[in-house]
Amino acid sequence: MASVVVTGWDEGGRLLRYVPVNGGGGGDESTLEVPAQDAGEVSAECGRGPLPRVGELVVEDGGCLLDLSGPPARRCTAKRDGVMVRLTERGTSDRGVTFPAASLGLPGDEATLERVRQIGDFLLFDPPGPGPVLVLGCWVRPGGLRGWLDEEALRREQAAAHAVKVRMRRPDLFVNPYTFVPFPGRVVRREPAGHEWLAPGRLSGRLVVRWEFTGPVQAPDGSADGAVLRFPGSSVKGVVRSVHETMAGGCLRIVDEEFVPSYRDTASALSDAWTLAVVARQFNGQPLTVRPATQVVWVRSRQLVAACRAGLRTGSRVTLDAPDRKNSLNRYELDEQARVSAGGDWVVLLTDAGARPPRHRDGSAALYFAACGHIPDSTAEAEVDEAAWRRFRQAVAGAREAVQNRTPDAPPEWVPVTFRGQVIGERKSVTGWFEEGDVLWVRRDATDRVVELRLSAIWRHPGTGPLSERVPPHLLPCTDPVSLCPSCRLFGSADTRARDEDGRADQRAYAGHVRFGDAVSAGPVALTAFRRAPMGTPHAGAGQFYLSYADRRPAGKGRPPTREWGADPDRPQPRPVRGRKFYWHSAPGTHPPRHEAQEHHRPQMVADKLLAPPGTTLTQTVTFDNLDPAELGGLLAALQPDLALRSGGEAEEGGPSRLHLGGGKPLGLGSCTATVVQAQVWDAASRYGDSPPPADTPEVFVGAFVASCPDEVTATWPALTAVLSAGTVNGARVSYPPGADWTDRQQDPKRFDEPFTFFTVTSGMYLAEGEERPLLPLPDPTAPDQTLPIIHEEHQEHRPKGRRS
């Protein structure tokens, strides 16, 4: 028996028209041919009153029973009336009656109310109260109200997806190369199976894996053009383990728990405690003693260049008459008419001019001043405190040039100093190591001991709150060999601690149960030589990307920018790291390809590499022993993530899941798929006896793995699905923060590759004048729109608050 609204009866044709009530959801208007033996009763029921009318209809065993004891109904049109819905009977001039959207089964949001006319007619019951039907009426449309709501949801989703695609093609937006999959709420640790014997219910075997590259791939070092291409099994294992740690809820096996980033200081005058100095003695690049200057005078570059005709550089010696009073900037500044000559007791320090504005705020041209220190050869040496050296090394680690990691015995490199298009002289590149005669800034304590070092007046300072305080404690690396996370139980656990606190050196490593052979091509592969563009090093100090946030407001006066480790939002607890870092799948692109170095790139930052073409295929054998079905399923899922992340392993919107293999991931290289093309699995009875091997399919093993993962882990899978999917982002818009629009990339590639402006404007720094600079974080990896605005150099200008140009 079903509640219906009979809308018409054709006695001659025995045709009954009706709409199902469905609790108010309604449905399409249907026609039923009534059997001849029931036509008289149906005709009598329909003649009891005007139609449409509410009743009960039973159709079974070739018969039809109708009871129209319900109220009459009026066919109405629906339209929005403010925050209500107005129903007006068709064919009348009545103004109708209004109802809340919820009483008609509708959500009350703006978008639904705006499109309520599109649903169809509404059969309003009159009166609505008596009878078995406790609803106002029902909708007349195919699929009923539920069908319309589903269609609307799909329409909005498609419209939103189209809007995102359109937005992702805009030239003033970019997608950051990396994002973060959130950490799981817990890690399940237990004792591993051991290696003594193949225990009952556990499995061993081998997998044959085919790796196919969907884009160009950087060949491993040592590869040769026209030879077999080989990826070491250890590098493949690292890729698979990384996915497994995320998917299974493993520990952070490789993490620098003591890491703290460093940041560039804001522009301000140094106190009188600071002075220039030259390194007198050093050991392995560490300064042991220095000869401090008795006075520091700032001199215009024009005067120094004119004096040092042989070439001005850091360490050049000059003679000048020092002024006897400081200026408004609280420093000694040589008069522009004063004479400077080459040679003498004053030593020059030239520093990078990149952070110096070419003009003052009033529009006048800025000048380059160099610090000169008076250091006679007879100046006494001052010892450098060991703590000062450690703090300096911590600060210099964040300097852009220090990523070259020059060793102390490498020859020095000299870099041109350019200001307003003119070369002033040369300076030594920032390496973090010193030679005798190098010039630097030092601060001494009351005992004349050097307690702080810096390379320029505006230098760097370390943040606070090490990485160990910013990741959940349960995710720190496993250290107990009888209590391991799922990934350490499968792939093994290294003992990275030299000794315990009591001085003992116990072995806590655990050997893994999976061995990866090399991934090898079936034949020779043609490789192309290229110069890889600089990639730098991951800079976790970019807190707007790496840290979780609850407050994006800029810092207060005198406080460090919000992005810094140690800024005010780190109180009372340090902000946690957002999660595990993953790179989006993107395309190197063309005009020019992102992975190829350009003329403006520093030669020491590029690398000569070989490139294999898209479609390159490798084959690899992976063996395993003593795994339970869930552990084997986890290994299969790490190789083919769609088996676990998607229903039935089918790739949905966003494309299939891919992994990264080889170098150059931020530049769009190395995207690939792994497919298990052959699997042999044995238990003890089949490996050592005559029993047949287990007949379970890979889907069964993966199902066991999925069932073994706690909810806190599977809650992170939507984010992992997004980052592994091939089509989540527009690969042509993936780049580290550019300094120019995509349309300007070919005309001004140097400005395009400059991220300094973006990180400055989005850092959450305090500005006494001008617009506020709140933090700009990365979108959540599950957000449909991953784009960020490209910020140009002019956005750095201090504009009055509330005004935008």
C-alpha positions in Angstrom: 0.0 0.0 0.0 1.3 3.4 -1.0 0.2 6.9 -0.3 -0.6 8.7 -3.6 -2.3 11.7 -5.0 -4.7 10.8 -7.8 -4.6 13.6 -10.4 -7.0 12.2 -13.0 -9.3 9.2 -14.1 -10.2 8.3 -17.6 -13.1 5.9 -17.2 -13.3 4.9 -20.9 -9.7 4.0 -21.2 -9.5 2.8 -17.5 -6.4 5.0 -17.0 -5.5 6.3 -13.5 -3.0 9.1 -13.2 -1.3 9.6 -9.8 1.8 10.9 -8.1 3.5 9.1 -5.2 3.6 11.0 -1.9 6.9 9.6 -0.6 6.7 11.5 2.6 6.4 14.7 0.7 9.2 14.0 -1.7 6.8 13.1 -4.5 7.8 11.8 -7.9 6.8 11.7 -11.5 3.1 11.6 -12.6 2.4 8.0 -13.6 -0.4 6.3 -15.5 -1.9 3.0 -14.5 -4.2 0.9 -16.7 -6.8 -0.5 -14.2 -7.9 -4.1 -14.7 -11.5 -4.3 -16.0 -12.8 -6.1 -12.9 -11.6 -3.2 -10.7 -12.6 -0.3 -12.9 -16.0 0.1 -11.3 -14.7 0.4 -7.8 -11.9 2.8 -8.9 -14.5 4.9 -10.8 -16.7 5.1 -7.7 -13.8 6.2 -5.5 -12.8 8.9 -8.0 -16.4 10.1 -8.1 -16.5 10.7 -4.3 -15.0 14.2 -4.7 -12.9 16.5 -6.8 -9.5 15.4 -8.0 -6.6 15.7 -7.2 -7.2 13.8 -3.9 -5.0 11.9 -1.5 -5.5 8.2 -1.0 -3.9 4.8 -0.8 -3.2 2.6 -3.8 -2.5 -1.1 -3.8 -1.5 -2.9 -7.0 -0.8 -6.7 -6.7 -1.7 -10.1 -8.2 -3.2 -8.4 -11.3 -5.6 -6.4 -9.2 -6.0 -2.8 -8.1 -7.4 -1.4 -4.9 -7.9 2.4 -4.3 -9.0 4.3 -1.2 -9.4 8.0 -1.7 -10.3 9.0 1.9 -7.6 11.6 2.1 -8.0 15.4 1.6 -8.2 17.1 -1.7 -5.0 18.6 -3.2 -4.3 21.7 -5.2 -1.7 21.8 -8.0 0.5 24.8 -7.2 3.5 26.6 -8.6 6.4 27.5 -6.3 8.6 30.5 -6.2 10.8 32.3 -3.7 9.3 34.8 -1.3 12.2 36.3 0.7 13.4 33.5 3.0 10.1 31.6 2.4 8.5 29.7 -0.5 5.1 30.9 -1.9 2.7 28.3 -3.4 0.1 29.6 -5.8 -2.7 27.4 -7.2 -2.4 27.0 -11.0 -5.2 28.8 -13.0 -6.0 31.3 -10.2 -5.1 34.8 -9.4 -4.7 34.0 -5.8 -1.6 35.4 -4.2 -1.0 32.0 -2.6 0.4 31.0 0.8 3.9 31.0 2.1 5.7 28.3 3.9 9.2 27.8 5.4 11.4 25.9 3.1 12.0 23.1 5.6 8.2 22.3 5.8 8.4 21.5 2.0 11.5 19.3 2.5 13.9 22.0 1.2 17.1 23.3 2.6 16.8 27.0 3.3 20.1 28.1 1.6 20.2 31.0 -0.8 21.0 28.9 -3.9 18.1 26.5 -3.3 15.6 29.2 -2.7 16.8 31.0 -5.9 16.1 28.0 -8.0 12.9 26.6 -6.4 10.9 27.3 -9.6 12.9 24.7 -11.3 11.7 21.8 -9.1 8.2 21.5 -10.6 4.6 21.7 -9.3 3.7 21.1 -5.7 0.5 19.3 -4.8 -0.7 21.1 -1.6 -3.0 19.0 0.5 -6.2 20.7 1.8 -6.6 20.4 4.7 -3.1 19.2 5.6 -4.0 17.8 9.1 -6.4 14.9 9.1 -5.8 11.5 7.7 -2.7 9.3 7.6 -0.6 11.7 5.6 1.2 14.1 7.9 2.9 16.3 5.2 1.9 19.5 3.5 1.9 17.9 0.1 4.3 16.5 -2.4 6.4 17.5 -5.4 5.6 16.5 -9.0 8.8 15.8 -10.9 10.8 12.8 -12.2 12.8 11.4 -9.3 10.9 13.5 -6.8 12.5 16.1 -4.5 15.4 13.8 -3.7 16.2 13.5 -7.4 16.1 17.3 -7.9 18.4 17.8 -4.9 20.9 15.3 -6.2 20.8 17.0 -9.6 21.4 20.3 -8.0 24.3 19.0 -6.0 25.8 17.6 -9.2 25.2 20.8 -11.1 26.8 22.9 -8.4 29.8 20.6 -8.1 30.3 20.7 -11.9 29.9 24.5 -11.9 32.4 24.8 -9.1 34.8 22.4 -10.8 34.5 24.4 -14.0 35.1 27.6 -12.1 38.2 26.1 -10.5 39.5 25.0 -13.9 38.9 28.5 -15.3 40.7 30.0 -12.3 43.6 27.6 -12.6 44.3 28.9 -16.0 44.6 32.5 -14.9 48.1 34.0 -15.5 48.2 35.7 -12.0 47.8 32.5 -10.0 50.2 29.6 -9.2 50.1 26.3 -7.4 52.9 25.6 -4.9 54.9 22.4 -5.8 54.2 20.8 -2.4 51.5 20.3 0.1 51.0 18.4 3.3 49.0 15.3 4.2 47.8 15.6 7.9 49.4 13.5 10.5 47.3 10.6 11.9 45.9 10.9 15.4 47.8 7.8 16.6 50.3 5.2 15.6 49.7 1.5 16.5 53.0 -0.1 17.6 53.5 -3.8 18.4 56.1 -6.5 18.3 57.3 -7.5 14.8 57.1 -11.1 13.6 60.8 -11.8 13.7 62.9 -13.7 11.1 63.4 -17.1 12.8 60.8 -19.0 10.9 57.7 -18.7 8.6 55.0 -18.7 11.2 51.5 -20.2 10.7 49.3 -17.8 8.9 52.2 -15.8 7.5 53.3 -15.5 3.9 56.5 -15.1 1.8 56.9 -14.6 -1.9 57.9 -12.3 -4.7 56.3 -9.5 -6.8 57.2 -8.4 -10.2 56.5 -4.7 -10.6 56.4 -2.7 -13.8 57.2 1.0 -13.4 56.0 3.3 -16.2 56.9 6.9 -16.4 54.1 9.2 -17.5 56.4 12.2 -17.9 60.2 12.8 -18.3 62.3 11.3 -15.6 65.8 12.3 -14.3 68.1 9.4 -14.7 70.2 8.3 -11.7 73.8 9.6 -11.5 76.1 7.3 -13.4 73.5 6.5 -16.1 74.7 6.5 -19.8 72.9 7.4 -23.0 72.0 4.3 -25.0 72.5 1.9 -22.1 70.2 0.0 -19.9 68.5 2.4 -17.4 68.8 1.2 -13.8 67.2 2.6 -10.6 68.8 1.2 -7.4 66.4 -0.8 -5.3 67.2 1.4 -2.3 65.9 4.5 -4.0 62.7 2.7 -5.0 62.2 1.4 -1.5 62.4 4.9 -0.1 59.6 6.0 -2.4 57.4 3.1 -1.5 58.1 3.4 2.2 57.2 7.1 2.2 53.7 6.3 0.8 53.3 3.3 3.2 54.2 5.5 6.2 51.4 7.9 5.2 48.8 5.2 4.3 49.5 2.8 7.2 50.2 5.4 9.9 53.9 4.8 10.3 56.4 6.9 12.3 58.5 9.8 10.9 61.5 7.6 10.2 63.7 10.4 8.8 63.3 13.6 10.8 65.8 16.1 12.2 64.4 16.5 15.7 66.7 19.4 16.5 66.0 21.4 13.3 65.2 25.1 13.9 65.1 27.5 10.9 66.7 30.9 10.7 65.3 34.2 9.4 66.6 37.5 8.0 66.6 40.4 10.5 64.4 43.4 9.9 66.3 46.6 8.9 67.6 48.5 12.0 70.8 50.1 13.2 73.3 48.0 15.0 74.1 48.8 18.6 77.5 50.2 19.7 78.4 46.7 20.9 78.9 45.6 17.3 82.0 46.3 15.2 83.7 45.0 12.1 86.6 42.5 12.5 88.9 40.3 10.4 89.5 36.6 11.0 93.0 36.2 12.5 93.1 32.4 13.1 90.7 29.7 12.0 90.4 25.9 12.1 88.4 24.0 9.4 86.5 27.2 8.6 85.7 28.0 12.2 87.1 31.4 13.4 89.1 31.0 16.6 90.3 34.6 17.0 89.5 37.9 15.2 91.0 41.4 15.2 88.1 43.9 16.0 87.9 47.3 14.5 88.3 50.3 16.8 85.7 52.3 14.8 83.3 51.7 11.9 82.5 54.4 9.3 79.9 54.0 6.5 81.2 55.3 3.1 79.4 55.8 -0.2 80.2 53.2 -2.8 81.1 56.0 -5.3 84.0 57.2 -3.1 85.3 53.6 -2.6 85.1 52.7 -6.3 87.0 55.9 -7.2 89.8 55.1 -4.6 90.2 51.3 -5.5 90.8 51.6 -9.2 92.3 48.1 -9.2 88.9 46.8 -8.2 86.8 47.1 -5.0 86.0 44.0 -3.1 85.5 42.8 0.5 88.8 43.1 2.3 90.1 46.0 0.2 92.2 48.4 2.3 91.6 52.2 2.2 92.6 55.3 4.1 90.1 57.9 5.2 89.6 60.6 7.9 86.9 59.4 10.3 84.2 61.8 11.3 83.9 62.7 14.9 80.1 62.6 15.4 77.3 60.2 14.4 74.4 61.2 12.2 70.6 60.7 12.7 71.0 57.0 12.0 73.3 56.7 15.0 76.3 55.8 12.9 79.5 57.5 11.6 79.0 58.4 8.0 81.8 59.9 5.8 81.0 63.2 4.2 80.5 62.8 0.4 83.2 65.4 -0.3 85.8 63.6 1.9 88.8 62.0 0.3 89.3 58.2 0.3 92.5 56.6 -1.0 93.6 53.1 -1.6 95.7 51.2 1.0 95.8 51.8 4.7 94.3 50.6 8.0 90.6 50.6 7.0 89.1 47.4 5.7 86.0 47.3 3.5 83.0 45.0 3.8 80.7 44.7 0.7 77.4 42.8 1.2 74.5 41.7 -1.1 72.5 44.7 -2.3 69.4 42.6 -3.2 67.5 43.6 -0.1 68.2 47.3 -0.4 65.5 49.4 -2.0 66.7 51.4 -5.0 64.6 54.4 -3.9 63.5 55.9 -0.6 59.9 56.3 0.3 59.9 59.9 -0.9 60.9 58.7 -4.4 64.5 59.9 -4.2 67.3 57.6 -5.3 68.9 55.5 -2.6 72.7 55.2 -2.2 74.9 52.2 -1.4 77.0 52.6 1.7 79.7 50.1 2.7 80.9 49.6 6.2 84.6 50.3 6.7 86.5 49.2 9.9 89.7 50.7 11.3 91.9 47.7 12.0 95.6 48.4 12.2 97.9 45.3 12.0 98.8 45.8 15.6 95.2 45.3 16.8 95.0 42.7 19.5 93.1 39.4 18.8 89.9 38.5 20.5 88.8 34.9 21.1 85.5 33.7 19.5 83.2 31.9 21.9 82.2 28.3 20.9 78.5 29.2 21.5 78.8 32.1 19.1 80.0 29.8 16.4 77.2 27.3 17.0 74.6 30.1 16.9 76.1 31.5 13.7 76.0 28.1 12.0 72.4 27.7 13.0 71.6 31.1 11.5 73.6 30.8 8.3 71.9 27.5 7.4 68.9 29.5 6.2 70.9 31.8 3.9 70.1 31.2 0.3 73.7 30.9 -0.9 74.6 28.5 1.9 72.6 25.7 0.2 75.7 25.2 -1.9 77.2 23.5 1.2 80.8 24.6 0.3 83.3 22.7 2.4 86.0 24.7 4.3 88.8 23.6 2.0 87.0 24.6 -1.2 88.3 27.7 -3.1 86.5 31.0 -2.4 84.0 32.3 -4.8 83.5 36.0 -5.6 80.1 37.4 -6.4 79.5 40.8 -8.1 77.7 43.4 -6.0 75.2 45.2 -8.2 73.1 48.2 -7.1 70.7 50.1 -9.4 72.2 48.3 -12.4 75.8 49.3 -11.6 78.5 46.8 -10.5 80.1 48.2 -7.3 82.6 45.5 -6.6 82.8 41.9 -5.4 82.0 40.1 -2.2 82.6 36.5 -1.0 79.6 34.2 -1.4 77.9 33.0 1.8 79.1 29.6 2.7 79.1 29.6 6.5 82.9 29.0 6.7 85.8 31.5 7.1 89.3 32.0 6.0 92.0 34.1 7.6 91.5 37.7 6.5 87.7 37.4 6.0 85.7 40.4 7.2 82.6 40.0 9.4 80.6 41.7 12.2 81.2 40.7 15.8 79.8 41.5 19.2 81.9 41.3 22.3 81.0 41.0 26.0 82.6 42.8 28.9 85.6 40.4 28.9 86.3 41.3 25.2 85.3 37.8 24.2 83.3 37.5 20.9 79.8 36.2 21.7 78.0 36.8 18.4 78.9 36.7 14.7 77.2 37.9 11.6 78.1 38.5 7.9 76.2 41.8 7.4 74.6 44.6 9.4 71.2 43.1 8.5 71.8 39.4 9.2 69.8 36.4 10.4 68.5 35.0 13.6 67.4 31.5 14.6 63.8 30.7 15.4 62.7 28.8 18.5 60.9 25.6 19.1 62.7 22.6 17.5 61.0 20.2 15.1 60.7 17.6 17.9 58.2 19.9 19.7 56.2 20.5 16.5 55.3 16.9 15.5 53.1 14.7 17.6 55.2 12.6 20.0 53.6 9.4 18.8 55.1 10.0 15.4 58.7 10.4 16.4 61.0 7.6 15.1 60.6 4.1 16.6 63.4 3.3 19.0 62.2 0.0 20.6 62.8 -3.1 18.4 59.9 -4.9 20.1 57.4 -2.1 19.7 57.4 -0.9 16.1 55.0 1.1 13.8 53.5 -0.7 10.8 56.2 0.7 8.4 59.1 -0.2 10.6 57.7 -3.7 11.1 57.6 -4.1 7.3 60.6 -2.2 6.0 62.8 -2.2 9.1 64.0 0.2 11.7 67.4 1.8 12.0 69.2 2.6 15.2 70.4 6.1 14.8 71.5 6.8 18.4 75.1 6.2 19.1 74.7 5.6 22.9 72.1 5.7 25.6 72.1 8.4 28.2 73.9 5.9 30.5 76.7 5.5 28.0 75.7 2.1 26.8 75.6 1.3 23.1 72.8 -1.3 22.6 71.7 -2.4 19.2 68.0 -1.5 18.6 67.8 -1.9 14.8 65.3 -4.3 13.2 65.8 -5.8 9.7 62.9 -5.4 7.3 60.9 -8.2 5.7 60.9 -6.6 2.1 63.8 -6.5 -0.3 63.8 -4.4 -3.4 65.8 -5.4 -6.4 67.0 -2.8 -9.0 64.3 -1.4 -11.4 65.8 -2.0 -14.8 64.7 -1.3 -18.4 64.3 -4.1 -20.8 66.7 -2.5 -23.3 68.8 0.6 -23.9 67.2 3.9 -23.2 68.0 7.1 -25.1 68.9 9.9 -22.6 69.0 13.6 -23.2 71.6 15.8 -21.4 70.2 18.9 -19.7 71.2 21.4 -17.0 68.7 21.1 -14.2 67.3 24.3 -12.8 68.1 25.1 -9.2 65.8 23.5 -6.6 67.4 24.8 -3.4 66.6 23.0 -0.2 63.2 22.6 1.5 62.8 25.5 3.9 60.6 24.5 6.7 61.0 28.0 8.1 58.3 29.2 5.7 55.8 28.9 8.5 52.9 30.2 6.3 53.3 26.8 4.4 54.7 24.4 6.9 52.9 25.2 10.2 49.3 24.7 11.2 47.6 28.0 12.0 44.6 29.3 13.9 45.4 33.0 13.7 46.5 34.6 10.4 46.8 38.1 11.8 50.1 40.0 11.3 52.5 40.4 14.2 52.3 43.3 16.7 54.9 46.1 17.0 58.3 44.8 17.8 57.3 41.2 17.4 58.6 38.7 14.8 56.4 38.0 11.7 53.7 35.4 12.3 55.3 32.9 10.0 58.5 32.6 12.1 59.1 29.7 14.5 58.9 31.4 17.8 56.4 34.1 16.8 53.5 35.0 19.2 51.1 32.2 18.0 53.7 29.7 19.2 52.5 30.5 22.8 51.8 28.6 25.0 52.6 25.6 22.7 54.6 25.7 19.5 52.4 25.4 16.4 52.6 21.9 14.9 53.9 21.1 11.4 51.0 20.6 9.0 51.9 17.0 8.1 53.9 14.9 5.7 55.3 16.7 2.7 54.2 15.6 -0.8 54.8 17.1 -4.2 52.0 17.5 -6.7 52.1 15.8 -10.0 52.8 18.4 -12.6 54.2 18.9 -16.1 57.6 20.4 -16.8 55.9 22.6 -19.4 57.5 24.4 -22.3 58.8 27.8 -23.3 61.0 27.1 -21.4 60.7 23.8 -19.6 60.7 24.4 -15.8 63.4 21.7 -15.3 65.9 23.4 -17.5 68.3 26.0 -16.1 68.2 29.6 -17.5 70.9 32.2 -18.1 70.1 34.1 -14.9 70.5 31.0 -12.6 73.7 30.9 -10.6 76.1 28.4 -12.2 76.9 26.7 -8.8 73.1 26.1 -8.2 72.5 24.1 -11.5 73.4 20.5 -12.1 74.2 18.5 -15.2 71.8 15.6 -15.5 70.3 13.1 -18.0 66.7 12.9 -18.9 64.7 9.8 -19.9 61.6 10.3 -22.0 57.9 9.7 -21.1 56.9 6.1 -21.6 60.1 4.7 -20.2 59.3 1.4 -18.5 61.3 -0.5 -15.8 60.8 -3.9 -14.3 61.7 -4.8 -10.7 61.5 -7.8 -8.4 60.4 -7.3 -4.8 60.7 -10.3 -2.4 59.0 -10.5 1.0 59.0 -13.0 3.9 57.0 -13.7 7.1 54.2 -11.2 6.4 50.6 -11.5 7.6 47.9 -10.9 5.0 47.3 -7.3 6.1 51.1 -6.5 5.9 51.2 -7.9 2.4 48.1 -5.9 1.6 49.9 -2.8 2.9 52.9 -3.4 0.6 50.6 -3.9 -2.4 48.7 -0.7 -1.5 51.9 1.3 -1.3 52.8 0.2 -4.8 49.3 0.7 -6.2 47.5 3.2 -3.9 44.2 3.1 -5.8 43.7 -0.5 -4.5 43.1 1.0 -1.0 42.2 4.6 -1.6 39.5 4.2 -4.2 36.5 1.9 -4.3 37.4 -1.2 -6.3 40.7 0.4 -7.3 39.0 2.5 -9.9 40.3 6.0 -10.5 37.7 8.6 -10.1 37.8 12.4 -10.8 41.3 13.7 -10.5 42.8 10.8 -12.4 44.7 7.7 -11.2 47.2 7.8 -8.4 50.9 8.1 -9.3 54.2 8.0 -7.4 57.4 9.9 -7.9 60.7 8.3 -8.7 64.0 10.0 -9.4 65.1 13.6 -8.8 63.5 16.9 -9.8 60.0 16.3 -8.3 59.4 20.0 -7.7 60.2 20.6 -11.4 57.6 18.1 -12.6 59.9 15.2 -13.2 59.5 11.5 -12.3 55.7 10.9 -12.2 55.1 7.2 -12.7 52.7 4.3 -12.0 53.6 1.0 -10.5 51.8 -2.2 -11.5 52.2 -5.6 -9.9 52.2 -7.8 -13.0 53.0 -11.0 -11.3 52.7 -12.2 -7.7 53.8 -15.5 -6.1 52.7 -16.1 -2.5 53.5 -19.1 -0.3 52.7 -20.1 3.2 54.9 -22.6 5.1 52.9 -25.6 3.8 53.2 -24.6 0.2 56.8 -23.3 0.3 58.2 -26.3 2.1 55.6 -29.0 1.3 53.2 -30.2 -1.3 50.2 -28.0 -0.4 48.9 -25.5 -3.0 49.8 -21.9 -2.4 47.1 -19.5 -1.0 44.5 -18.6 -3.6 43.7 -15.2 -2.2 43.8 -12.3 -4.7 45.6 -9.0 -4.2 42.2 -7.4 -3.4 41.8 -9.8 -0.5 45.2 -8.8 1.0 44.5 -5.1 0.5 41.1 -5.5 2.1 42.8 -7.0 5.1 45.2 -4.1 5.2 42.3 -1.6 5.0 40.5 -3.3 7.8 43.6 -3.2 10.0 44.0 0.6 9.7 42.5 2.6 12.6 40.0 5.4 11.8 42.6 8.0 12.8 44.8 6.8 9.9 42.1 6.4 7.2 40.9 9.9 8.1 44.0 11.2 6.3 43.4 9.1 3.1 41.3 11.8 1.3 44.2 14.2 1.5 46.6 11.4 0.3 44.3 10.6 -2.6 44.3 14.2 -3.7 48.1 14.6 -3.7 48.8 11.3 -5.5 46.1 11.9 -8.1 47.4 12.9 -11.5 44.8 15.6 -12.3 44.2 17.3 -9.0 46.0 20.5 -10.0 46.8 22.2 -13.3 50.3 21.0 -13.8 51.1 24.0 -16.0 50.6 26.4 -13.1 52.9 24.6 -10.6 55.9 26.6 -9.5 57.7 27.9 -6.5 56.2 31.4 -5.7 56.8 33.5 -8.8 57.6 37.2 -8.9 55.8 37.8 -12.2 52.7 36.6 -14.1 52.9 33.5 -16.3 52.5 35.7 -19.3 55.7 37.6 -18.4 57.8 34.4 -17.8 59.5 34.4 -21.2 60.1 38.2 -21.3 61.5 38.4 -17.7 62.4 34.9 -16.5 64.7 36.3 -13.7 61.9 38.3 -12.1 59.5 35.3 -12.5 61.9 33.0 -10.6 62.2 35.5 -7.6 60.1 34.3 -4.6 61.4 36.9 -2.2 58.4 39.3 -2.6 55.8 36.6 -2.0 57.3 35.3 1.2 57.8 38.9 2.4 54.3 40.1 1.7 52.7 36.9 3.1 54.8 36.5 6.2 52.5 38.2 8.7 55.0 41.0 9.5 54.3 44.2 11.4 54.1 47.4 9.4 53.9 50.8 11.1 52.5 52.2 7.9 50.8 50.6 5.0 48.4 47.7 4.5 48.5 44.8 6.9 50.3 41.7 5.8 48.4 38.7 7.2 49.6 35.2 6.8 48.7 33.4 3.5 48.7 29.7 4.1 48.6 26.8 1.6 45.1 25.5 0.8 44.0 22.2 2.4 45.1 19.4 0.0 41.4 18.3 -0.3 40.3 21.8 -1.4 39.3 21.9 -5.1 41.2 25.1 -5.6 44.9 24.9 -4.9 45.9 28.3 -6.4 47.6 31.2 -4.7 48.0 34.7 -6.0 51.3 35.8 -7.7 52.6 38.8 -5.8 54.6 41.4 -7.7 57.4 43.6 -6.4 55.1 46.6 -6.3 53.0 44.9 -3.7 55.8 45.4 -1.2 55.3 49.1 -1.2 54.0 50.6 2.0 50.5 51.8 1.0 48.2 53.5 3.4 45.9 51.2 5.3 42.4 50.9 3.7 43.7 52.0 0.3 44.5 49.7 -2.6 46.0 50.7 -5.9 
